[in-house]
Amino acid sequence: MTENSASAPKSKTLFIVLAILFGHLGIHNFFIGNTKRAVIQLLVSLLTCGIGAIPMWIWAIVEAFTVTKDAQGVQFN
């Protein structure tokens, strides 16, 4: 039986790198399927002309080290 990509475990390392580099834009949340959270981070960063990017980046760093599962509940590998 083959596993589809929606249920395959995602890389924790890639998630952390995306959170550190592009966390203020919510890219790491798009990666794991948390679209609502990602859109919030993206819009706050863009609609505040970058001022909101600092708190969004801090939020992303915290998520990078606390989130252990993707949006479907699959544990990172």
Secondary structure, DSSP 8 states (H G I E B T S, - for coil): ----TTTS---HHHHHHHHHHHGGGTHHHHHHT-HHHHHHHHHHHHHTTTTTHHHHHHHHHHHHHH--B-TT--B--
